[in-house]
Amino acid sequence: MRHLLNPLDFTVEEIDELLELATDIERHPDKYAHVCDGKKLATLFYEPSTRTRLSFEAAMLNLGGSVLGFSSADSSSAAKGESVADTIRVISCYADICAMRHPKEGAPKVASLHSSIPVINAGDGGHQHPTQTLTDLLSIHSLKGKFSDLTVGLCGDLKFGRTVHSLINALSRYERIKFILISPPELRIPGYIRDDVLVAKNIEFKEVENLDEAMPDLDILYMTRVQKERFFNEEDYIRMKDCYILDKKKMKLAKDDMLILHPLPRVNEISVEVDDDPRAAYFKQAQYGVYVRMALIMTLLEVKRPC
Ligand code: NCD
């Protein structure tokens, strides 16, 4: 039995296969409408979510399966003090697969150790968010046609932004990828990504503060929200929350085919005036999230591809 806790749990070849399956699902959704008939997905969300939880649920429903779960820790027995280990033992009796989001780093990993069904990490604290990465990879592959020879700018809260950590992990496996890490000094990428991934794998990157200066070099700009819920004090959040705002003026500095991605939710970091720019791909990206989660559920449940 397999889990997905970190994007590196899949090899590059397995990711290719998954994205190919997701693309086929996008093109021929009817073919897949009953492949998970009778199967159940449990969504165990101890933290707020719109896209991740609902796209998981939509994905399972699109495959003919059904869904059950909770959308906040308050409405589960966690509020009574139940451990993740006990909860997953019980959920294993009710469902065939589960997606878990938790504020504590490593909680889905703990769940996987006590589970008899596949566990998908749907975001653990400020650590990792592998299914957002699969969504990002499908977006990049569909809209740019490649993963190599790209200069990728990651901008905003690189310290607490789990989507950034997972995306760097995943993209670091491709050829001639260059990262420009754009953040205030307080929100720089953590050491376990900077030193253990980028430096260790000899990947070209630079850490800068100025978005305008980075703009002309970028093939992809991945904007992120400042992660309010992970700050220890409100003053720091208020000081940093609007550190970058992508607007039409900044977009004039970008390449004509630069792709703007954002895992969403957006707060102020992308001005709504940018939404009409053909380079803005963040809503399309959210749509890709459903196809890739359909492909992931099929893969982990070892469901046969229909002919
Ligand atoms: C992200 C998350 O939860 O980490 N959202 C998402 O799943 N699309 C990004 C965020 O909350 O800023």
Boltz pocket constraint, residues with backbone or C-beta under 6 A from the ligand:
constraints:
  - pocket:
      binder: B
      contacts: [[A, 48], [A, 51], [A, 52], [A, 122], [A, 123], [A, 129], [A, 132], [A, 162], [A, 163], [A, 224], [A, 225], [A, 263], [A, 264], [A, 265]]
      max_distance: 6.0
